C-alpha cells in the first residue's frame, strides 16, 4: 500500500484521520503507532518483525547509552556496537547477495568452494528506518536528546507511516518534542491536504507519464538506441525520479501536518543548481544532511588537511551511492558526484564560478543526467552502452524507433509541466498573489482559486489512478 493508490486515498487515509481525531490526546501516539504498523504490515506481512526487532534493540540501546553518561569509554563502546549492529543488519538484508555475486567468482578462480545463500527478502524502507535508528542512538549519545522511556514512543518514531518507506529522513532530535506533545490545528490539516494533493499530482500526472517514456527508451536494444531517443529517455527519467521522489516527500510532509507533525523540506528545486555542490544542497536534503552530520563531520569534515577533506567527500558519496542500492552502478553514481564535489573545491571550481550562469547550469545538468544513467541501468555494461548513445556513438538508426514514438503529446505536456515546476515558478506566483495590500476580496479570490486548483488536481490524479495500471514504486530497493 503506497500513498498514490486508491486503497490508501479512499480507505486507509480517511479511516486513519477519523480514528486519530476521535482518540483522546493522551492515546493518539498509540493510535498512530497501530495505524503505522497496519500500513507497513499490509505490504510486508511477517517482515514487520524486522522493523519491530530494530525498534526494541535501539530502544534498549539508547537507554543504556544514556545511563552510561558518566562513563564515556563504555558509552562509546556501546554506541559503536549499536551502530555496527544496525549497519550489519542492513548489510545482511541488502548487500549479502551482491557480496556473494562478487566473491564467488574469486573463490572459483582460487579453486575454493562457492558460498551459497538462499535469496533474502529486502524489507521495504529498511535503509530509512535503519538511518532513523542510528540517528536516535547517536543523538542520545551526543546529549542532544533524551532517551525515550516508553517503547511505544520509540516505535512510533521508527514506524511513523508518512515517512517510513520513502522518507524524508527525520533526525530524532528534530522530532523529539513533537513525539511528546503536539496539537494539530485546522490550519495544519488544511496545509497538509494541500501539500499532499500537490505531491500526488507531481507523482501521478508528471512522474508516471514521463516514466512510461523513460522505461520504453531504457528497454531498447543497443542497435535501436539512437542519439535523440537516448537523450529523450534520460531527460524523461530525470523528470520522473525528481517528481516521483519529491512528490512522495510532499505527500509525507502533508500527511505529517495532518497528524500534527512538522517535517523538514526534502527538495528545493535541485535542477536550477549551477554546481554539483548546490545540487546536493537542494536534492534529498534529509539524506545529504544526515551523511554530513553523522559521517562527514565525524570523519573530520573540512577541518582536516585538503587531501583528507577530499577523501572524506569521496568516502561519503561512495557510501551514499551504496545506500541507494547493492550495485556497482550505484557506487559509480556516488563516486561521480563525489568526484565533482572535490573538483569544485579546486581550480575547476573557481573557473566554474567565473563562467556564465547558463553554462554553469548546463554543465551541472549534463553531469546529473550522466549520473542518472548509472542510477537507472541495472548493470555497468548497459550503462556504458547508453552513454555511447548519448554521445552519438551507438550507430543506431533513427528510422526504426523515432523520437516521437516515445515523446508523445501526453509526454510532451508532462515534460513541459515538469520543466516549469522544476523551477520556483509556483512559489513566485503564490508570493505575487499574496503580496501587496491584503483585502477581503483578494484573500477570498486567492483561496477560491487555490481550492479549485487542488480539487482539479485531485480529480485528475484519481482518474489517472483509476484508468491506468502504470504506477511504479521506485523505492522498493531502498
C-alpha positions as CSV (number, residue, x, y, z in Angstrom):
1,X,0.0,0.0,0.0
2,X,1.6,3.3,-1.1
3,X,0.3,6.8,-0.9
4,X,-0.5,7.1,-4.6
5,X,-3.0,4.2,-4.6
6,X,-6.8,4.2,-4.5
7,X,-6.9,2.0,-1.4
8,X,-4.8,4.4,0.5
9,X,-6.5,7.5,-0.7
10,X,-10.1,6.4,-0.3
11,X,-9.9,3.8,2.5
12,X,-6.8,3.9,4.7
13,X,-6.3,7.7,5.0
14,X,-9.9,8.7,5.7
15,X,-10.2,6.0,8.3
16,X,-6.8,6.8,9.8
17,X,-7.7,10.5,10.2
18,X,-11.1,9.7,11.7
19,X,-9.7,7.3,14.2
20,X,-6.8,9.6,15.1
21,X,-9.0,12.7,15.8
22,X,-11.6,10.5,17.6
23,X,-8.9,9.4,20.0
24,X,-8.2,11.3,23.2
25,X,-4.9,13.3,23.1
26,X,-3.1,11.1,25.5
27,X,-3.7,8.0,23.4
28,X,-3.1,9.4,19.9
29,X,0.5,8.2,19.8
30,X,-0.8,4.7,20.4
31,X,-3.4,5.0,17.7
32,X,-0.9,6.4,15.2
33,X,1.5,3.6,16.0
34,X,-1.2,1.0,15.4
35,X,-2.1,2.6,12.1
36,X,1.6,2.7,11.1
37,X,2.1,-1.0,11.8
38,X,-1.1,-1.8,9.8
39,X,0.2,0.3,6.9
40,X,3.6,-1.5,6.9
41,X,2.3,-5.0,7.6
42,X,-0.2,-4.6,4.7
43,X,2.8,-4.7,2.2
44,X,5.4,-6.6,4.1
45,X,3.4,-9.1,6.1
46,X,5.6,-11.1,8.5
47,X,8.7,-9.0,7.7
48,X,7.3,-6.3,10.0
49,X,9.2,-8.3,12.7
50,X,12.5,-6.9,11.3
51,X,11.4,-3.4,12.0
52,X,10.0,-4.3,15.4
53,X,13.2,-6.0,16.3
54,X,15.2,-3.0,15.3
55,X,12.9,-0.8,17.4
56,X,13.3,-2.9,20.5
57,X,17.0,-3.2,20.1
58,X,17.6,0.5,19.7
59,X,15.1,1.4,22.5
60,X,17.1,-0.7,24.9
61,X,20.4,0.5,23.5
62,X,19.5,4.2,23.8
63,X,18.5,3.8,27.4
64,X,21.9,2.1,28.0
65,X,23.8,4.9,26.3
66,X,22.0,7.5,28.5
67,X,22.7,5.5,31.7
68,X,26.4,5.3,30.9
69,X,26.7,9.1,30.5
70,X,29.3,9.3,33.3
71,X,31.4,6.6,31.8
72,X,32.4,7.9,28.4
73,X,34.5,5.0,27.4
74,X,31.9,2.4,28.0
75,X,29.3,4.6,26.4
76,X,31.4,4.9,23.2
77,X,31.8,1.1,23.1
78,X,28.1,0.6,23.5
79,X,27.3,3.2,20.8
80,X,29.8,1.6,18.4
81,X,28.1,-1.8,19.0
82,X,24.7,-0.3,18.3
83,X,25.7,1.4,15.1
84,X,27.6,-1.7,13.9
85,X,24.6,-3.9,14.6
86,X,22.2,-1.6,12.8
87,X,24.6,-1.4,9.8
88,X,25.2,-5.2,10.0
89,X,21.5,-6.0,9.7
90,X,21.2,-3.6,6.8
91,X,24.2,-5.2,5.1
92,X,22.8,-8.8,5.6
93,X,19.4,-7.9,4.0
94,X,20.6,-5.5,1.4
95,X,24.1,-6.4,0.4
96,X,24.7,-10.1,1.1
97,X,23.6,-11.3,-2.4
98,X,25.7,-8.5,-4.0
99,X,28.8,-9.5,-1.9
100,X,28.4,-13.2,-2.8
101,X,27.9,-12.4,-6.5
102,X,31.3,-10.8,-6.5
103,X,33.0,-13.2,-4.0
104,X,32.1,-16.5,-5.7
105,X,33.9,-15.9,-9.0
106,X,37.0,-15.1,-6.9
107,X,36.6,-18.3,-4.9
108,X,36.2,-20.3,-8.1
109,X,39.3,-18.8,-9.6
110,X,41.2,-19.8,-6.4
111,X,39.8,-23.3,-6.6
112,X,37.7,-22.8,-3.4
113,X,34.1,-23.8,-2.9
114,X,31.5,-21.2,-3.6
115,X,29.3,-19.9,-0.8
116,X,25.6,-20.5,-1.3
117,X,22.9,-18.4,0.3
118,X,19.2,-18.5,-0.1
119,X,17.8,-15.2,-1.5
120,X,16.8,-12.8,1.3
121,X,13.7,-10.6,1.1
122,X,14.6,-6.9,1.2
123,X,12.2,-5.3,3.7
124,X,10.6,-2.1,2.4
125,X,12.2,1.1,3.8
126,X,15.0,-0.7,5.6
127,X,17.5,1.9,4.7
128,X,15.2,4.6,6.0
129,X,14.3,3.1,9.3
130,X,17.9,2.0,9.9
131,X,19.1,5.5,9.5
132,X,16.4,6.7,11.8
133,X,17.5,4.2,14.4
134,X,21.2,5.3,14.1
135,X,20.1,9.0,14.4
136,X,18.2,8.1,17.6
137,X,21.1,6.4,19.4
138,X,23.7,9.0,18.3
139,X,21.5,11.9,19.3
140,X,21.1,10.4,22.8
141,X,24.9,9.8,23.0
142,X,25.6,13.4,22.0
143,X,23.3,14.7,24.6
144,X,21.1,16.4,22.1
145,X,18.1,14.4,23.1
146,X,16.8,12.2,26.0
147,X,16.2,8.5,25.5
148,X,12.5,7.6,25.3
149,X,11.4,5.6,28.3
150,X,8.2,4.4,26.6
151,X,9.0,1.7,23.9
152,X,5.8,2.7,22.1
153,X,7.1,6.2,21.5
154,X,10.3,4.8,20.1
155,X,8.3,2.5,17.9
156,X,6.3,5.5,16.6
157,X,9.4,7.4,15.7
158,X,10.8,4.4,13.7
159,X,7.5,3.3,12.2
160,X,5.6,6.6,11.6
161,X,3.9,5.7,8.3
162,X,4.1,9.1,6.5
163,X,8.0,8.8,6.3
164,X,8.5,5.1,6.8
165,X,9.1,3.8,3.2
166,X,10.2,6.8,1.2
167,X,11.5,9.5,3.6
168,X,12.3,12.2,4.3
169,X,14.9,11.0,6.9
170,X,13.9,12.8,10.1
171,X,16.5,13.0,12.8
172,X,15.3,12.2,16.2
173,X,16.3,15.5,17.8
174,X,14.2,17.3,15.2
175,X,11.0,15.4,16.1
176,X,11.6,14.6,19.8
177,X,9.4,17.3,21.2
178,X,6.6,16.6,18.7
179,X,6.5,12.9,19.7
180,X,5.9,14.0,23.3
181,X,3.3,16.7,22.6
182,X,1.6,18.2,19.6
183,X,-1.7,20.0,18.9
184,X,-2.8,19.6,15.3
185,X,-5.0,22.6,14.2
186,X,-7.4,23.1,11.4
187,X,-4.8,25.1,9.7
188,X,-2.3,22.2,9.9
189,X,-4.9,19.9,8.5
190,X,-5.7,22.3,5.6
191,X,-2.0,22.7,4.8
192,X,-1.5,19.0,5.0
193,X,-4.2,18.3,2.5
194,X,-2.8,21.0,0.1
195,X,0.7,19.6,0.3
196,X,-0.5,16.1,-0.1
197,X,-2.6,16.8,-3.2
198,X,0.3,18.7,-4.8
199,X,2.6,15.8,-4.1
200,X,0.1,13.3,-5.5
201,X,-0.2,15.4,-8.7
202,X,3.5,15.5,-9.1
203,X,3.8,11.8,-8.8
204,X,0.8,10.7,-10.9
205,X,0.4,13.5,-13.5
206,X,4.1,14.1,-14.2
207,X,6.3,11.3,-12.9
208,X,4.1,8.5,-14.1
209,X,3.6,10.0,-17.5
210,X,7.2,10.7,-18.3
211,X,8.2,7.4,-16.6
212,X,6.5,5.4,-19.4
213,X,8.7,7.2,-21.9
214,X,11.8,6.6,-19.8
215,X,11.0,2.9,-19.4
216,X,10.4,2.5,-23.1
217,X,13.7,4.1,-24.0
218,X,15.8,2.3,-21.4
219,X,14.4,-1.1,-22.5
220,X,15.5,-0.6,-26.1
221,X,18.2,-2.8,-27.6
222,X,21.5,-1.1,-28.2
223,X,21.1,-1.3,-32.0
224,X,17.9,0.8,-31.7
225,X,19.2,3.4,-29.3
226,X,19.7,6.5,-31.4
227,X,21.2,9.7,-30.2
228,X,17.9,11.7,-29.9
229,X,15.9,8.8,-28.4
230,X,18.6,8.3,-25.7
231,X,18.5,12.0,-24.7
232,X,14.7,11.9,-24.6
233,X,14.9,8.8,-22.3
234,X,17.5,10.2,-19.9
235,X,15.7,13.6,-19.6
236,X,12.4,11.8,-19.1
237,X,14.0,9.7,-16.3
238,X,15.5,12.9,-14.7
239,X,12.0,14.3,-14.5
240,X,10.5,11.0,-13.4
241,X,12.8,10.5,-10.4
242,X,12.6,14.1,-9.3
243,X,8.8,14.4,-9.4
244,X,8.3,10.8,-8.1
245,X,10.7,11.3,-5.1
246,X,9.8,15.0,-4.4
247,X,6.1,14.1,-4.8
248,X,6.4,11.4,-2.2
249,X,8.2,13.8,0.1
250,X,5.5,16.4,-0.4
251,X,2.9,13.7,0.4
252,X,4.8,12.7,3.5
253,X,5.1,16.3,4.7
254,X,1.4,16.8,4.1
255,X,0.5,13.6,6.0
256,X,2.7,14.7,8.8
257,X,1.0,18.0,9.0
258,X,-2.5,16.4,9.1
259,X,-1.4,14.5,12.2
260,X,0.3,17.5,13.8
261,X,3.9,16.9,12.8
262,X,6.2,19.3,11.1
263,X,8.7,17.5,8.8
264,X,11.7,19.2,7.2
265,X,11.8,20.0,3.5
266,X,13.5,17.4,1.4
267,X,13.8,19.1,-2.1
268,X,14.4,22.7,-3.1
269,X,14.3,22.8,-6.9
270,X,17.6,20.9,-7.5
271,X,17.5,21.3,-11.3
272,X,18.1,25.0,-11.1
273,X,21.5,24.3,-9.5
274,X,24.7,25.7,-11.0
275,X,27.1,23.2,-9.5
276,X,27.0,19.7,-8.0
277,X,27.7,21.3,-4.6
278,X,24.5,23.3,-4.9
279,X,22.6,20.3,-6.3
280,X,23.3,18.4,-3.1
281,X,22.1,21.3,-1.0
282,X,18.8,21.0,-2.9
283,X,18.4,17.3,-3.6
284,X,17.2,14.8,-1.0
285,X,18.2,17.3,1.7
286,X,17.4,15.0,4.6
287,X,19.9,12.3,3.3
288,X,22.7,14.7,2.4
289,X,22.4,16.4,5.8
290,X,22.3,13.0,7.5
291,X,25.6,12.0,5.9
292,X,27.1,15.3,6.7
293,X,26.2,15.3,10.4
294,X,26.7,11.6,11.1
295,X,29.6,10.7,8.8
296,X,31.3,13.6,7.1
297,X,31.8,15.8,10.2
298,X,32.8,12.8,12.4
299,X,35.4,11.9,9.8
300,X,36.8,15.4,10.2
301,X,34.8,17.2,7.5
302,X,36.8,20.1,6.1
303,X,38.6,20.8,9.4
304,X,41.4,18.4,8.3
305,X,44.0,18.6,5.5
306,X,42.9,19.3,2.0
307,X,43.7,15.7,0.9
308,X,41.8,14.3,3.9
309,X,38.8,16.5,3.1
310,X,38.8,15.2,-0.5
311,X,39.0,11.6,0.8
312,X,36.1,12.3,3.2
313,X,33.9,13.6,0.4
314,X,34.7,10.6,-1.8
315,X,34.0,8.2,1.1
316,X,30.7,9.8,1.9
317,X,29.4,9.7,-1.6
318,X,30.6,6.2,-2.3
319,X,28.6,5.2,0.8
320,X,25.7,7.4,-0.4
321,X,25.7,5.5,-3.7
322,X,25.8,2.2,-1.9
323,X,22.9,3.3,0.4
324,X,20.7,3.6,-2.7
325,X,21.3,0.0,-3.9
326,X,23.6,-3.0,-4.0
327,X,25.2,-2.5,-7.3
328,X,28.4,-1.2,-8.8
329,X,26.3,1.3,-10.8
330,X,25.2,3.0,-7.6
331,X,28.8,3.1,-6.4
332,X,29.8,4.7,-9.6
333,X,26.9,7.2,-9.4
334,X,28.1,8.1,-5.9
335,X,31.7,8.3,-7.0
336,X,30.8,10.6,-9.9
337,X,29.1,13.1,-7.6
338,X,31.9,12.8,-5.0
339,X,34.5,13.5,-7.7
340,X,32.7,16.6,-8.9
341,X,32.3,17.9,-5.3
342,X,36.1,17.5,-5.0
343,X,36.7,19.2,-8.4
344,X,34.6,22.1,-7.3
345,X,36.9,22.8,-4.4
346,X,39.9,23.0,-6.8
347,X,40.8,25.4,-9.6
348,X,38.0,23.9,-11.7
349,X,35.5,25.3,-9.1
350,X,37.0,28.8,-9.4
351,X,36.7,28.6,-13.2
352,X,33.1,27.4,-12.9
353,X,32.2,30.3,-10.7
354,X,33.6,32.7,-13.3
355,X,31.7,31.1,-16.2
356,X,28.3,32.4,-17.4
357,X,25.3,31.4,-15.4
358,X,23.8,29.4,-18.4
359,X,27.0,27.5,-18.9
360,X,27.2,26.6,-15.2
361,X,23.6,25.4,-15.3
362,X,24.1,23.3,-18.4
363,X,27.3,21.6,-17.1
364,X,25.5,20.7,-13.9
365,X,22.5,19.2,-15.7
366,X,24.9,17.2,-18.0
367,X,26.7,15.7,-15.0
368,X,23.5,14.9,-13.2
369,X,22.0,13.4,-16.4
370,X,25.0,11.2,-16.9
371,X,24.8,10.1,-13.3
372,X,21.1,9.2,-13.8
373,X,22.2,6.7,-16.5
374,X,24.2,4.7,-13.9
375,X,21.3,5.1,-11.4
376,X,18.7,3.8,-13.8
377,X,20.5,1.0,-15.6
378,X,20.8,-2.4,-13.9
379,X,24.5,-3.1,-14.8
380,X,27.7,-1.4,-15.9
381,X,27.6,-2.8,-19.4
382,X,24.1,-1.4,-20.1
383,X,25.1,2.0,-18.6
384,X,28.1,2.3,-20.9
385,X,26.0,1.3,-23.9
386,X,23.5,4.0,-23.1
387,X,26.3,6.6,-22.6
388,X,27.6,5.7,-26.1
389,X,24.2,6.6,-27.4
390,X,24.2,9.9,-25.6
391,X,27.3,11.0,-27.4
392,X,26.0,9.7,-30.7
393,X,28.4,6.7,-30.9
394,X,25.9,3.9,-30.9
395,X,25.5,3.8,-34.7
396,X,21.7,3.2,-34.3
397,X,19.4,4.5,-36.9
398,X,16.6,6.9,-36.1
399,X,14.3,5.3,-38.6
400,X,13.2,2.2,-36.6
401,X,12.5,4.0,-33.3
402,X,11.9,7.7,-33.9
403,X,11.9,10.2,-31.0
404,X,8.1,10.8,-31.4
405,X,7.4,7.2,-30.8
406,X,8.2,7.9,-27.1
407,X,7.9,11.7,-26.9
408,X,4.1,11.6,-27.4
409,X,1.9,14.6,-26.9
410,X,1.0,13.4,-23.4
411,X,4.7,13.1,-22.6
412,X,5.4,16.4,-24.1
413,X,2.8,18.1,-22.0
414,X,4.0,16.3,-18.8
415,X,7.6,17.2,-19.6
416,X,6.7,20.9,-20.2
417,X,4.9,21.0,-16.9
418,X,7.9,19.2,-15.3
419,X,10.4,21.7,-16.6
420,X,8.2,24.6,-15.4
421,X,7.6,23.2,-12.0
422,X,11.3,22.2,-11.6
423,X,11.8,26.0,-11.1
424,X,10.4,28.2,-8.3
425,X,7.7,29.3,-10.6
426,X,4.7,28.2,-8.4
427,X,6.2,29.8,-5.3
428,X,6.8,33.1,-7.2
429,X,3.2,33.1,-8.4
430,X,2.0,32.4,-4.9
431,X,4.1,35.3,-3.5
432,X,2.8,37.6,-6.1
433,X,-0.8,36.9,-5.3
434,X,-0.2,37.1,-1.5
435,X,1.9,40.3,-1.7
436,X,0.5,43.8,-1.7
437,X,-2.2,45.2,0.4
438,X,-4.4,42.4,1.6
439,X,-8.2,42.8,1.4
440,X,-11.2,40.5,1.9
441,X,-11.9,40.2,-1.9
442,X,-8.2,39.5,-2.7
443,X,-8.0,36.9,0.0
444,X,-11.3,35.2,-1.0
445,X,-10.3,35.1,-4.6
446,X,-6.9,33.5,-3.9
447,X,-8.4,30.9,-1.6
448,X,-11.2,30.1,-4.0
449,X,-8.6,29.7,-6.9
450,X,-6.4,27.5,-4.7
451,X,-9.3,25.2,-3.7
452,X,-10.4,24.9,-7.4
453,X,-6.9,24.0,-8.5
454,X,-6.5,21.4,-5.7
455,X,-9.8,19.9,-6.5
456,X,-8.9,19.7,-10.2
457,X,-5.5,18.1,-9.4
458,X,-7.0,15.6,-7.1
459,X,-9.8,14.7,-9.6
460,X,-7.3,14.3,-12.4
461,X,-4.9,12.2,-10.3
462,X,-7.7,10.0,-9.1
463,X,-8.9,9.5,-12.7
464,X,-5.4,8.6,-13.8
465,X,-5.1,6.0,-11.0
466,X,-8.4,4.5,-11.9
467,X,-7.7,4.2,-15.6
468,X,-4.0,3.3,-15.7
469,X,-2.2,0.3,-14.3
470,X,1.2,2.0,-14.6
471,X,2.1,3.3,-11.1
472,X,5.7,2.3,-10.3
473,X,7.1,2.4,-6.8
474,X,10.8,3.0,-7.4
475,X,11.9,3.0,-3.7
476,X,11.4,-0.8,-3.1
477,X,15.2,-1.3,-3.2
478,X,15.9,1.5,-0.6
